[in-house]
Amino acid sequence: MTSEPIPSPSTTLNNAHSVLLIFDAESVLARYPTPSLDATKPTTISDGLVFFATGNTSKEIAINDSNVTLPVVIGRDIHFRGRSVSLIAEHSVVIYDMTVAADSVLSAPQLQVRPGLTVPAPNPEHPTTPASGKADDHFWACTTKAFGIASCELSFILVNQQCEAQGYFRWEVEIEIKA
């Protein structure tokens, strides 16, 4: 297999502040064994099931208390991506809605989808030469407007390997924007 060149991200994406939300899918399902199967009435989850990692606060990767503090420049975009912790993708997460209560701190989140991007993949025949595949990138984007705290709500689905919904959930989080 050969790998095709992977183009550099646009300057818009480079300038954004990325936040990876890591969902402990197995613990969510263990704690809520009969979750809502109605997207309009998701099950609210408690603290301790979602972690986050950001590029400039690597020492704070394991925060899971429904409070996210982001030191960013006002006017800079923030991209929120969700992934689940799993060995063989037993359950994956899809964030299907995000709202912000304090629109004076953060703009209204918008779903962004970038289809058909080239992504590297392991090549078992030649481990030092990765293969490539196509995938769609998606994230929720909002712009910082002022320092302060914004109450946010994320609605997400946990799906199995066949992409069947195993439950609809809601997570409430406070996002603090500071210098």
C-alpha positions as CSV (number, residue, x, y, z in Angstrom):
1,M,0.0,0.0,0.0
2,T,1.1,3.5,-0.6
3,S,-0.1,6.6,1.2
4,E,-1.2,9.7,-0.6
5,P,-0.1,13.1,0.5
6,I,-2.1,14.6,3.3
7,P,-2.7,18.3,2.7
8,S,-2.0,20.8,5.5
9,P,-5.0,22.1,7.4
10,S,-6.3,25.5,6.4
11,T,-5.2,28.5,8.4
12,T,-8.7,28.8,9.8
13,L,-8.4,25.4,11.4
14,N,-4.8,26.1,12.5
15,N,-5.9,29.2,14.3
16,A,-8.6,27.4,16.2
17,H,-8.3,26.2,19.8
18,S,-9.1,22.5,19.8
19,V,-10.8,20.8,22.7
20,L,-11.1,17.0,22.7
21,L,-14.0,15.7,24.9
22,I,-13.3,12.1,25.9
23,F,-16.4,10.2,26.9
24,D,-16.1,7.1,29.1
25,A,-18.8,5.2,27.1
26,E,-18.6,1.9,29.1
27,S,-19.0,3.8,32.4
28,V,-21.9,5.9,31.1
29,L,-23.7,2.7,30.0
30,A,-22.9,1.0,33.3
31,R,-24.2,3.9,35.4
32,Y,-27.2,4.4,33.2
33,P,-28.2,0.9,32.0
34,T,-31.6,2.0,30.6
35,P,-30.9,5.3,28.9
36,S,-33.4,7.3,26.8
37,L,-33.8,6.1,23.3
38,D,-35.5,9.5,22.4
39,A,-33.2,12.2,21.1
40,T,-35.6,14.9,22.3
41,K,-35.4,13.6,25.9
42,P,-31.8,12.5,26.6
43,T,-30.7,11.1,29.9
44,T,-28.7,13.6,31.9
45,I,-25.3,12.3,33.0
46,S,-23.4,13.3,36.1
47,D,-19.8,14.4,36.6
48,G,-16.9,12.0,36.2
49,L,-17.8,10.5,32.8
50,V,-16.4,13.1,30.4
51,F,-12.7,14.2,30.3
52,F,-11.1,16.9,28.2
53,A,-7.7,17.6,26.7
54,T,-6.5,20.8,25.0
55,G,-3.4,21.7,23.2
56,N,-2.1,24.4,25.6
57,T,-3.1,22.9,29.0
58,S,-1.6,19.4,28.7
59,K,-1.2,19.2,32.5
60,E,-5.0,19.4,32.9
61,I,-6.0,16.4,30.7
62,A,-7.9,14.4,33.4
63,I,-10.4,17.0,34.5
64,N,-13.9,15.5,34.7
65,D,-15.9,17.8,37.0
66,S,-18.2,19.5,34.4
67,N,-16.0,22.6,34.5
68,V,-13.7,23.4,31.6
69,T,-11.3,26.4,31.9
70,L,-9.8,27.6,28.6
71,P,-7.1,30.3,28.4
72,V,-7.7,31.7,24.9
73,V,-7.5,34.9,23.0
74,I,-10.9,36.7,22.6
75,G,-12.1,36.3,19.0
76,R,-10.4,32.9,18.6
77,D,-12.6,29.9,17.5
78,I,-12.9,26.9,19.7
79,H,-13.5,23.5,18.1
80,F,-15.1,20.8,20.3
81,R,-14.6,17.2,19.2
82,G,-16.0,14.1,21.0
83,R,-14.4,10.7,21.1
84,S,-15.1,7.6,23.3
85,V,-12.6,5.5,25.3
86,S,-12.8,2.0,23.9
87,L,-10.4,-0.7,22.7
88,I,-12.2,-1.8,19.6
89,A,-14.8,0.9,19.2
90,E,-17.4,-1.1,21.1
91,H,-19.2,2.2,21.5
92,S,-18.6,5.5,19.8
93,V,-19.9,8.9,20.6
94,V,-21.7,11.3,18.3
95,I,-22.4,14.8,19.6
96,Y,-25.7,15.8,18.0
97,D,-26.4,19.1,19.6
98,M,-24.5,21.8,21.6
99,T,-26.0,24.9,23.1
100,V,-24.5,27.9,25.0
101,A,-26.6,29.8,27.6
102,A,-24.2,32.9,27.8
103,D,-24.0,34.1,24.3
104,S,-22.1,37.1,25.5
105,V,-19.1,34.8,26.3
106,L,-19.3,32.3,23.4
107,S,-21.1,32.5,20.1
108,A,-23.8,29.9,19.3
109,P,-22.1,26.6,18.4
110,Q,-22.3,25.5,14.8
111,L,-21.7,21.9,13.6
112,Q,-18.9,21.8,11.0
113,V,-18.4,18.8,8.8
114,R,-15.4,18.4,6.5
115,P,-16.1,15.4,4.2
116,G,-13.6,13.1,2.6
117,L,-10.4,14.0,4.3
118,T,-7.3,11.8,3.9
119,V,-6.3,10.2,7.2
120,P,-3.3,8.0,7.9
121,A,-3.9,4.4,8.9
122,P,-1.5,1.7,10.0
123,N,-0.1,-0.5,7.3
124,P,0.6,-4.0,8.8
125,E,2.7,-5.0,5.8
126,H,5.0,-1.9,6.1
127,P,4.7,-0.4,9.6
128,T,7.0,2.5,8.8
129,T,5.0,3.5,5.8
130,P,1.4,4.3,6.7
131,A,-1.5,3.8,4.3
132,S,-4.3,6.3,4.0
133,G,-8.0,6.3,4.0
134,K,-10.9,8.7,3.7
135,A,-13.0,10.0,6.6
136,D,-15.3,12.8,7.5
137,D,-14.1,15.3,10.2
138,H,-16.7,16.9,12.3
139,F,-16.7,19.2,15.3
140,W,-18.7,21.9,17.0
141,A,-17.3,25.4,16.6
142,C,-17.9,28.6,18.5
143,T,-16.1,31.9,18.8
144,T,-14.9,33.5,22.1
145,K,-16.6,36.9,22.6
146,A,-15.6,37.8,26.2
147,F,-13.9,36.5,29.3
148,G,-16.4,34.8,31.7
149,I,-18.3,31.6,32.2
150,A,-20.8,30.1,29.8
151,S,-23.2,27.3,30.7
152,C,-23.2,24.7,27.9
153,E,-25.2,21.6,27.2
154,L,-24.0,18.8,24.9
155,S,-26.4,16.1,23.7
156,F,-24.7,13.0,22.5
157,I,-25.5,9.5,21.3
158,L,-23.6,6.3,22.2
159,V,-23.7,4.0,19.2
160,N,-22.5,0.4,18.9
161,Q,-20.3,-1.0,16.1
162,Q,-23.3,-1.3,13.8
163,C,-24.0,2.5,14.4
164,E,-27.2,1.7,16.3
165,A,-28.1,4.1,19.1
166,Q,-27.6,2.6,22.5
167,G,-28.7,5.7,24.3
168,Y,-29.2,9.5,24.0
169,F,-27.5,11.5,26.8
170,R,-27.0,15.1,27.9
171,W,-24.0,16.6,29.7
172,E,-24.1,20.0,31.3
173,V,-20.8,21.8,31.6
174,E,-19.5,25.2,32.6
175,I,-16.9,26.7,30.3
176,E,-14.7,29.5,31.6
177,I,-12.9,31.7,29.1
178,K,-9.9,33.5,30.7
179,A,-6.7,35.2,29.6
